[in-house]
Amino acid sequence: MLKRRENETGWASAKTLSEALPFIQRYAGKTIVIKFGGNAMGSEELTAAFANDVVLLKQFGLRPVIVHGGGPQIGSMLERLNIKSEFKDGQRVSDLATVEVAEMVLSGAINKNLVSAINRAGGRAVGLSGRDAGLITARKLRDDLGFAGVPETIDISVLNVLAAADDPGFIPVVSPISSGKNGEIFNINADTAAGVLASELNAARLLLLTDVHGVLDDDGTLLTALTPSDVEKLIKDGTAKGGMIPKLTTATNAIANGVEAVVILDGRRSHGLLVELFTDQGAGTLIA
């Protein structure tokens, strides 16, 4: 006779699933744009956990769209190729050689590795870049930054086609490499790309995964909830610094353009997506 062992872990798991039901129902059919980047991308374990969570979101009826970065990986490849890299105001100066390497790394290795991870987890991921089907057309961010770009026009028709596919549907994985009007290659900040796509897709949530717990005050305490006016104060008084400033700017722009809320959370902690979307306490900093 087949024997099974009853234990408290199973009952706790069932209770957790039951408590998640209202949140699953709330987000079913909604688009969730997720920016995946930072050190988590360099960990096979964290990437696999992220892929599993994304597939679970899809199984629960959500429509995840992934946008990824890859700054550290670009830097490593530039070093291997002996191409010097320069930064101004936190932005990489992208000459032609640099942006060609960025395309190779972002739209090539990183994009396909992430697509493969999601497919191994049971999803149907499709790798894209901003250059595909005119998804993102860009222009120069500043003349002194070379081919560092900023989105100018967005055409989400290719994402709509993927979303309309038969169940369980496809999961788009987007590299922020984009084209200019004359065919130039532009490297767009991944947070910025995620923000404009979330706005065009009328996303219920934009989740920005980063290398810190969220937005911190001067004492290092996590700020769990902010309004756009709070964000403006944090930037003005210098509490928000460095790479957090473009994330916060992306968040307020997205909210102004119809995204319901933006969350900045730690991508180094497994299952942060599930904690944020399917529990009362959430994770990271909610901006709404």
C-alpha atoms as a printed R data frame, in Angstrom:
    type eleno elety resid chain resno      x      y       z
1   ATOM     1    CA   MET     A     1  0.000  0.000   0.000
2   ATOM     2    CA   LEU     A     2  1.247  3.479  -0.890
3   ATOM     3    CA   LYS     A     3  2.065  5.499   2.208
4   ATOM     4    CA   ARG     A     4  2.330  9.263   2.529
5   ATOM     5    CA   ARG     A     5  3.693 11.314   5.372
6   ATOM     6    CA   GLU     A     6  1.612 14.202   6.634
7   ATOM     7    CA   ASN     A     7  3.577 17.232   7.820
8   ATOM     8    CA   GLU     A     8  3.042 20.837   8.790
9   ATOM     9    CA   THR     A     9  4.914 22.169   5.744
10  ATOM    10    CA   GLY     A    10  2.174 20.975   3.417
11  ATOM    11    CA   TRP     A    11 -0.555 22.649   5.479
12  ATOM    12    CA   ALA     A    12  1.439 25.907   5.605
13  ATOM    13    CA   SER     A    13  1.912 25.843   1.823
14  ATOM    14    CA   ALA     A    14 -1.812 25.273   1.264
15  ATOM    15    CA   LYS     A    15 -2.641 28.185   3.602
16  ATOM    16    CA   THR     A    16 -0.252 30.445   1.662
17  ATOM    17    CA   LEU     A    17 -1.844 29.506  -1.664
18  ATOM    18    CA   SER     A    18 -5.323 30.132  -0.262
19  ATOM    19    CA   GLU     A    19 -4.336 33.579   1.016
20  ATOM    20    CA   ALA     A    20 -2.847 34.426  -2.390
21  ATOM    21    CA   LEU     A    21 -6.119 33.742  -4.240
22  ATOM    22    CA   PRO     A    22 -7.574 37.308  -4.002
23  ATOM    23    CA   PHE     A    23 -4.330 38.733  -5.379
24  ATOM    24    CA   ILE     A    24 -4.219 36.181  -8.203
25  ATOM    25    CA   GLN     A    25 -7.783 37.154  -9.128
26  ATOM    26    CA   ARG     A    26 -6.893 40.848  -8.926
27  ATOM    27    CA   TYR     A    27 -4.072 40.582 -11.465
28  ATOM    28    CA   ALA     A    28 -5.502 37.922 -13.790
29  ATOM    29    CA   GLY     A    29 -5.468 39.235 -17.351
30  ATOM    30    CA   LYS     A    30 -3.354 42.259 -16.376
31  ATOM    31    CA   THR     A    31 -0.009 43.170 -17.945
32  ATOM    32    CA   ILE     A    32  2.979 43.240 -15.599
33  ATOM    33    CA   VAL     A    33  6.228 44.706 -16.964
34  ATOM    34    CA   ILE     A    34  9.326 43.464 -15.145
35  ATOM    35    CA   LYS     A    35 12.808 44.915 -15.522
36  ATOM    36    CA   PHE     A    36 15.380 42.245 -14.672
37  ATOM    37    CA   GLY     A    37 18.965 43.341 -14.139
38  ATOM    38    CA   GLY     A    38 21.803 43.829 -11.714
39  ATOM    39    CA   ASN     A    39 23.821 41.102 -10.036
40  ATOM    40    CA   ALA     A    40 20.907 38.651 -10.124
41  ATOM    41    CA   MET     A    41 21.530 38.238 -13.844
42  ATOM    42    CA   GLY     A    42 25.011 36.906 -13.123
43  ATOM    43    CA   SER     A    43 23.681 34.097 -10.918
44  ATOM    44    CA   GLU     A    44 22.350 30.950 -12.579
45  ATOM    45    CA   GLU     A    45 20.428 30.102  -9.412
46  ATOM    46    CA   LEU     A    46 18.688 33.491  -9.192
47  ATOM    47    CA   THR     A    47 17.992 33.535 -12.937
48  ATOM    48    CA   ALA     A    48 16.388 30.084 -12.695
49  ATOM    49    CA   ALA     A    49 14.270 31.187  -9.723
50  ATOM    50    CA   PHE     A    50 13.222 34.326 -11.602
51  ATOM    51    CA   ALA     A    51 12.274 32.233 -14.654
52  ATOM    52    CA   ASN     A    52 10.157 29.904 -12.491
53  ATOM    53    CA   ASP     A    53  8.340 32.874 -10.956
54  ATOM    54    CA   VAL     A    54  7.650 34.404 -14.384
55  ATOM    55    CA   VAL     A    55  6.179 31.118 -15.651
56  ATOM    56    CA   LEU     A    56  4.024 30.901 -12.514
57  ATOM    57    CA   LEU     A    57  2.697 34.421 -13.175
58  ATOM    58    CA   LYS     A    58  1.735 33.302 -16.676
59  ATOM    59    CA   GLN     A    59  0.024 30.181 -15.337
60  ATOM    60    CA   PHE     A    60 -1.972 32.375 -12.938
61  ATOM    61    CA   GLY     A    61 -3.324 34.368 -15.893
62  ATOM    62    CA   LEU     A    62 -1.042 37.424 -15.729
63  ATOM    63    CA   ARG     A    63  0.714 38.781 -18.816
64  ATOM    64    CA   PRO     A    64  4.382 39.303 -17.933
65  ATOM    65    CA   VAL     A    65  6.650 41.295 -20.252
66  ATOM    66    CA   ILE     A    66 10.354 41.159 -19.372
67  ATOM    67    CA   VAL     A    67 12.870 43.908 -20.142
68  ATOM    68    CA   HIS     A    68 16.468 43.188 -19.188
69  ATOM    69    CA   GLY     A    69 19.669 45.138 -18.750
70  ATOM    70    CA   GLY     A    70 23.244 43.918 -18.658
71  ATOM    71    CA   GLY     A    71 25.646 46.740 -17.797
72  ATOM    72    CA   PRO     A    72 28.174 44.576 -15.886
73  ATOM    73    CA   GLN     A    73 28.238 42.009 -18.693
74  ATOM    74    CA   ILE     A    74 28.823 44.743 -21.282
75  ATOM    75    CA   GLY     A    75 31.680 46.092 -19.160
76  ATOM    76    CA   SER     A    76 33.276 42.647 -18.918
77  ATOM    77    CA   MET     A    77 33.101 42.098 -22.663
78  ATOM    78    CA   LEU     A    78 34.574 45.533 -23.396
79  ATOM    79    CA   GLU     A    79 37.505 44.692 -21.108
80  ATOM    80    CA   ARG     A    80 38.050 41.362 -22.873
81  ATOM    81    CA   LEU     A    81 38.124 43.175 -26.220
82  ATOM    82    CA   ASN     A    82 40.410 45.939 -24.860
83  ATOM    83    CA   ILE     A    83 37.833 48.642 -25.614
84  ATOM    84    CA   LYS     A    84 38.040 51.493 -23.128
85  ATOM    85    CA   SER     A    85 34.793 52.528 -21.478
86  ATOM    86    CA   GLU     A    86 34.005 56.027 -20.235
87  ATOM    87    CA   PHE     A    87 31.124 57.275 -18.087
88  ATOM    88    CA   LYS     A    88 29.569 60.731 -17.819
89  ATOM    89    CA   ASP     A    89 26.914 61.484 -15.195
90  ATOM    90    CA   GLY     A    90 26.450 57.755 -14.620
91  ATOM    91    CA   GLN     A    91 25.862 57.027 -18.319
92  ATOM    92    CA   ARG     A    92 28.200 54.958 -20.453
93  ATOM    93    CA   VAL     A    93 29.603 56.905 -23.407
94  ATOM    94    CA   SER     A    94 28.767 54.641 -26.362
95  ATOM    95    CA   ASP     A    95 30.883 55.085 -29.458
96  ATOM    96    CA   LEU     A    96 30.197 52.795 -32.430
97  ATOM    97    CA   ALA     A    97 32.450 49.988 -31.157
98  ATOM    98    CA   THR     A    98 30.856 50.127 -27.702
99  ATOM    99    CA   VAL     A    99 27.269 50.053 -28.919
100 ATOM   100    CA   GLU     A   100 28.049 47.150 -31.253
101 ATOM   101    CA   VAL     A   101 29.416 45.200 -28.273
102 ATOM   102    CA   ALA     A   102 26.328 46.200 -26.250
103 ATOM   103    CA   GLU     A   103 24.071 44.781 -28.961
104 ATOM   104    CA   MET     A   104 26.087 41.559 -29.090
105 ATOM   105    CA   VAL     A   105 25.862 41.105 -25.309
106 ATOM   106    CA   LEU     A   106 22.299 42.315 -24.675
107 ATOM   107    CA   SER     A   107 20.420 41.076 -27.724
108 ATOM   108    CA   GLY     A   108 22.652 38.021 -28.042
109 ATOM   109    CA   ALA     A   109 23.974 36.182 -25.003
110 ATOM   110    CA   ILE     A   110 21.869 37.718 -22.213
111 ATOM   111    CA   ASN     A   111 18.569 37.740 -24.076
112 ATOM   112    CA   LYS     A   112 18.885 34.160 -25.275
113 ATOM   113    CA   ASN     A   113 20.066 32.859 -21.888
114 ATOM   114    CA   LEU     A   114 17.020 34.400 -20.219
115 ATOM   115    CA   VAL     A   115 14.697 33.064 -22.921
116 ATOM   116    CA   SER     A   116 16.199 29.601 -22.456
117 ATOM   117    CA   ALA     A   117 15.773 29.769 -18.666
118 ATOM   118    CA   ILE     A   118 12.080 30.623 -18.997
119 ATOM   119    CA   ASN     A   119 11.549 27.894 -21.582
120 ATOM   120    CA   ARG     A   120 13.266 25.334 -19.340
121 ATOM   121    CA   ALA     A   121 10.879 26.355 -16.566
122 ATOM   122    CA   GLY     A   122  7.929 25.464 -18.802
123 ATOM   123    CA   GLY     A   123  7.141 28.827 -20.385
124 ATOM   124    CA   ARG     A   124  7.123 29.929 -24.010
125 ATOM   125    CA   ALA     A   125  9.490 32.887 -24.118
126 ATOM   126    CA   VAL     A   126 10.294 34.898 -27.244
127 ATOM   127    CA   GLY     A   127 13.422 37.058 -27.423
128 ATOM   128    CA   LEU     A   128 13.113 40.521 -28.946
129 ATOM   129    CA   SER     A   129 15.024 43.770 -29.032
130 ATOM   130    CA   GLY     A   130 13.776 47.296 -29.464
131 ATOM   131    CA   ARG     A   131 14.877 46.989 -33.102
132 ATOM   132    CA   ASP     A   132 12.391 44.198 -33.869
133 ATOM   133    CA   ALA     A   133  9.203 45.281 -35.660
134 ATOM   134    CA   GLY     A   134  9.986 48.907 -34.785
135 ATOM   135    CA   LEU     A   135  9.207 48.234 -31.128
136 ATOM   136    CA   ILE     A   136 11.315 51.171 -29.907
137 ATOM   137    CA   THR     A   137 12.658 53.922 -32.145
138 ATOM   138    CA   ALA     A   138 15.274 56.018 -30.389
139 ATOM   139    CA   ARG     A   139 17.284 59.210 -30.696
140 ATOM   140    CA   LYS     A   140 20.473 60.417 -29.042
141 ATOM   141    CA   LEU     A   141 20.200 61.072 -25.353
142 ATOM   142    CA   ARG     A   142 23.011 63.664 -25.542
143 ATOM   143    CA   ASP     A   143 25.587 64.468 -28.180
144 ATOM   144    CA   ASP     A   144 28.461 63.798 -25.782
145 ATOM   145    CA   LEU     A   145 27.165 60.289 -24.943
146 ATOM   146    CA   GLY     A   146 27.433 58.926 -28.473
147 ATOM   147    CA   PHE     A   147 24.952 56.147 -29.177
148 ATOM   148    CA   ALA     A   148 23.326 56.194 -25.742
149 ATOM   149    CA   GLY     A   149 19.686 56.596 -26.652
150 ATOM   150    CA   VAL     A   150 16.302 57.676 -25.372
151 ATOM   151    CA   PRO     A   151 12.960 56.321 -26.670
152 ATOM   152    CA   GLU     A   152 11.231 58.531 -29.224
153 ATOM   153    CA   THR     A   153  8.376 56.396 -30.585
154 ATOM   154    CA   ILE     A   154  6.922 53.054 -29.465
155 ATOM   155    CA   ASP     A   155  5.048 50.479 -31.564
156 ATOM   156    CA   ILE     A   156  3.723 47.646 -29.374
157 ATOM   157    CA   SER     A   157  1.937 45.792 -32.183
158 ATOM   158    CA   VAL     A   158  4.403 42.871 -31.991
159 ATOM   159    CA   LEU     A   159  3.725 42.542 -28.252
160 ATOM   160    CA   ASN     A   160 -0.030 42.606 -28.904
161 ATOM   161    CA   VAL     A   161  0.352 39.785 -31.435
162 ATOM   162    CA   LEU     A   162  2.254 37.702 -28.886
163 ATOM   163    CA   ALA     A   163 -0.311 38.445 -26.188
164 ATOM   164    CA   ALA     A   164 -3.158 37.352 -28.484
165 ATOM   165    CA   ALA     A   165 -1.603 33.921 -29.127
166 ATOM   166    CA   ASP     A   166 -3.425 30.797 -27.970
167 ATOM   167    CA   ASP     A   167 -3.074 29.886 -24.304
168 ATOM   168    CA   PRO     A   168 -0.766 29.701 -22.486
169 ATOM   169    CA   GLY     A   169  0.617 32.388 -24.792
170 ATOM   170    CA   PHE     A   170  4.094 33.800 -25.182
171 ATOM   171    CA   ILE     A   171  6.314 35.686 -22.739
172 ATOM   172    CA   PRO     A   172  8.214 38.539 -24.458
173 ATOM   173    CA   VAL     A   173 11.796 39.097 -23.317
174 ATOM   174    CA   VAL     A   174 13.025 42.469 -24.579
175 ATOM   175    CA   SER     A   175 16.569 43.795 -24.941
176 ATOM   176    CA   PRO     A   176 16.705 47.631 -24.807
177 ATOM   177    CA   ILE     A   177 18.898 47.889 -27.922
178 ATOM   178    CA   SER     A   178 16.930 50.033 -30.382
179 ATOM   179    CA   SER     A   179 17.146 51.640 -33.811
180 ATOM   180    CA   GLY     A   180 17.227 55.279 -34.826
181 ATOM   181    CA   LYS     A   181 15.217 56.691 -37.718
182 ATOM   182    CA   ASN     A   182 18.214 56.215 -40.008
183 ATOM   183    CA   GLY     A   183 19.035 52.705 -38.826
184 ATOM   184    CA   GLU     A   184 21.551 53.683 -36.148
185 ATOM   185    CA   ILE     A   185 22.007 51.409 -33.124
186 ATOM   186    CA   PHE     A   186 21.132 52.961 -29.768
187 ATOM   187    CA   ASN     A   187 21.592 51.511 -26.294
188 ATOM   188    CA   ILE     A   188 18.733 52.628 -24.046
189 ATOM   189    CA   ASN     A   189 18.772 52.423 -20.258
190 ATOM   190    CA   ALA     A   190 16.776 49.265 -19.425
191 ATOM   191    CA   ASP     A   191 14.755 50.999 -16.670
192 ATOM   192    CA   THR     A   192 13.744 53.697 -19.149
193 ATOM   193    CA   ALA     A   193 12.789 51.124 -21.795
194 ATOM   194    CA   ALA     A   194 10.704 49.180 -19.272
195 ATOM   195    CA   GLY     A   195  8.948 52.374 -18.207
196 ATOM   196    CA   VAL     A   196  7.886 53.455 -21.682
197 ATOM   197    CA   LEU     A   197  6.713 49.941 -22.591
198 ATOM   198    CA   ALA     A   198  4.712 49.719 -19.355
199 ATOM   199    CA   SER     A   199  3.052 53.034 -20.214
200 ATOM   200    CA   GLU     A   200  2.150 51.954 -23.758
201 ATOM   201    CA   LEU     A   201  0.835 48.594 -22.528
202 ATOM   202    CA   ASN     A   202 -1.288 50.200 -19.760
203 ATOM   203    CA   ALA     A   203  0.434 47.894 -17.294
204 ATOM   204    CA   ALA     A   204 -1.038 47.311 -13.864
205 ATOM   205    CA   ARG     A   205  2.450 47.131 -12.399
206 ATOM   206    CA   LEU     A   206  6.006 48.018 -13.375
207 ATOM   207    CA   LEU     A   207  8.485 46.069 -11.256
208 ATOM   208    CA   LEU     A   208 12.101 47.280 -11.279
209 ATOM   209    CA   LEU     A   209 14.431 44.613  -9.882
210 ATOM   210    CA   THR     A   210 17.683 46.070  -8.592
211 ATOM   211    CA   ASP     A   211 20.595 45.381  -6.224
212 ATOM   212    CA   VAL     A   212 19.152 47.052  -3.106
213 ATOM   213    CA   HIS     A   213 16.073 46.366  -0.975
214 ATOM   214    CA   GLY     A   214 14.295 49.396  -2.430
215 ATOM   215    CA   VAL     A   215 14.416 53.138  -1.801
216 ATOM   216    CA   LEU     A   216 16.247 53.894   1.455
217 ATOM   217    CA   ASP     A   217 16.216 56.993   3.649
218 ATOM   218    CA   ASP     A   218 19.356 58.656   5.015
219 ATOM   219    CA   ASP     A   219 19.525 56.099   7.846
220 ATOM   220    CA   GLY     A   220 19.349 53.154   5.462
221 ATOM   221    CA   THR     A   221 15.753 52.317   6.400
222 ATOM   222    CA   LEU     A   222 13.517 50.988   3.639
223 ATOM   223    CA   LEU     A   223 10.771 53.373   2.522
224 ATOM   224    CA   THR     A   224  7.922 51.000   1.764
225 ATOM   225    CA   ALA     A   225  5.499 53.440   0.114
226 ATOM   226    CA   LEU     A   226  5.986 56.744  -1.723
227 ATOM   227    CA   THR     A   227  3.967 59.162  -3.807
228 ATOM   228    CA   PRO     A   228  5.373 61.006  -6.836
229 ATOM   229    CA   SER     A   229  5.656 64.157  -4.708
230 ATOM   230    CA   ASP     A   230  7.664 62.181  -2.124
231 ATOM   231    CA   VAL     A   231  9.975 61.049  -4.921
232 ATOM   232    CA   GLU     A   232 10.518 64.626  -6.049
233 ATOM   233    CA   LYS     A   233 11.536 65.620  -2.507
234 ATOM   234    CA   LEU     A   234 13.945 62.680  -2.170
235 ATOM   235    CA   ILE     A   235 15.713 63.672  -5.377
236 ATOM   236    CA   LYS     A   236 15.832 67.363  -4.492
237 ATOM   237    CA   ASP     A   237 17.222 66.880  -0.988
238 ATOM   238    CA   GLY     A   238 19.855 64.373  -2.142
239 ATOM   239    CA   THR     A   239 18.444 61.333  -0.313
240 ATOM   240    CA   ALA     A   240 18.106 59.549  -3.652
241 ATOM   241    CA   LYS     A   241 21.514 59.154  -5.250
242 ATOM   242    CA   GLY     A   242 23.277 57.636  -8.249
243 ATOM   243    CA   GLY     A   243 21.466 54.903 -10.104
244 ATOM   244    CA   MET     A   244 18.349 55.248  -7.944
245 ATOM   245    CA   ILE     A   245 17.533 58.624  -9.526
246 ATOM   246    CA   PRO     A   246 16.778 57.281 -13.046
247 ATOM   247    CA   LYS     A   247 14.714 54.478 -11.481
248 ATOM   248    CA   LEU     A   248 12.633 56.977  -9.540
249 ATOM   249    CA   THR     A   249 12.282 59.228 -12.589
250 ATOM   250    CA   THR     A   250 11.149 56.217 -14.623
251 ATOM   251    CA   ALA     A   251  8.617 55.390 -11.900
252 ATOM   252    CA   THR     A   252  7.038 58.843 -11.769
253 ATOM   253    CA   ASN     A   253  6.937 59.123 -15.578
254 ATOM   254    CA   ALA     A   254  5.249 55.724 -15.838
255 ATOM   255    CA   ILE     A   255  2.619 56.656 -13.260
256 ATOM   256    CA   ALA     A   256  1.969 59.957 -15.024
257 ATOM   257    CA   ASN     A   257  1.382 57.952 -18.198
258 ATOM   258    CA   GLY     A   258 -1.171 55.538 -16.780
259 ATOM   259    CA   VAL     A   259  0.748 52.734 -15.031
260 ATOM   260    CA   GLU     A   260 -1.141 51.957 -11.817
261 ATOM   261    CA   ALA     A   261  1.935 51.565  -9.600
262 ATOM   262    CA   VAL     A   262  5.684 50.966  -9.734
263 ATOM   263    CA   VAL     A   263  7.677 48.823  -7.320
264 ATOM   264    CA   ILE     A   264 11.456 48.971  -6.826
265 ATOM   265    CA   LEU     A   265 12.569 45.722  -5.185
266 ATOM   266    CA   ASP     A   266 15.592 43.536  -4.556
267 ATOM   267    CA   GLY     A   267 16.285 41.152  -7.427
268 ATOM   268    CA   ARG     A   268 18.850 39.271  -5.336
269 ATOM   269    CA   ARG     A   269 16.128 37.728  -3.149
270 ATOM   270    CA   SER     A   270 14.387 34.726  -4.670
271 ATOM   271    CA   HIS     A   271 10.632 34.976  -5.257
272 ATOM   272    CA   GLY     A   272 10.421 38.720  -4.624
273 ATOM   273    CA   LEU     A   273  7.956 38.969  -7.524
274 ATOM   274    CA   LEU     A   274  5.561 36.565  -5.810
275 ATOM   275    CA   VAL     A   275  5.874 38.286  -2.428
276 ATOM   276    CA   GLU     A   276  5.126 41.656  -4.031
277 ATOM   277    CA   LEU     A   277  2.162 40.595  -6.129
278 ATOM   278    CA   PHE     A   278  0.501 37.924  -3.998
279 ATOM   279    CA   THR     A   279  0.915 38.977  -0.348
280 ATOM   280    CA   ASP     A   280 -0.399 41.814   1.818
281 ATOM   281    CA   GLN     A   281  3.024 43.083   2.869
282 ATOM   282    CA   GLY     A   282  4.600 43.224  -0.609
283 ATOM   283    CA   ALA     A   283  8.325 43.746  -1.179
284 ATOM   284    CA   GLY     A   284 10.507 46.778  -1.736
285 ATOM   285    CA   THR     A   285  9.192 50.301  -2.311
286 ATOM   286    CA   LEU     A   286  5.746 50.916  -3.805
287 ATOM   287    CA   ILE     A   287  5.322 54.188  -5.715
288 ATOM   288    CA   ALA     A   288  1.709 55.069  -6.502
